[in-house]
Amino acid sequence: MGADRGLLLELDVCAEYRIPHSAFLSWDQDDRDKALWHHIWRRQECPNCRTREEEWDESRGGYRYAYVPEKARCRGCEVKEQAQETVTSEDGRGVYITLIKNEEVAGGDA
């Protein structure tokens, strides 16, 4: 299975949509092609800033100042950063903070 890049790509898309491969194969060919194209498109984005190289590259139709920075605050990131500061060497290596929904506050809505 490892050598079949097409199958691996399809399985990546299925994982993203959280559907079985058989369900994906039941889609219309045009819909499957669009889902695969979108998945490839997203993989080509920078994982940090979500922009694409050609957007910045003038020789490829982009613009050097395609985006401007803007400060934004995310309460989730703030909480994660605060919690990350509590991680010590006693916790061991590879320890990181994740956020899980507080069901008591959320009323059980997932």
Secondary structure by P-SEA (a helix, b strand, c coil): ccccaaaaaaaaaaaaacccaaaaaaccaaaaaaaaaaaaaaaaccccccccccccccccccccccbbbbbbbbaaaaaaaaaaaaccccccccbbbbbccccccccccc
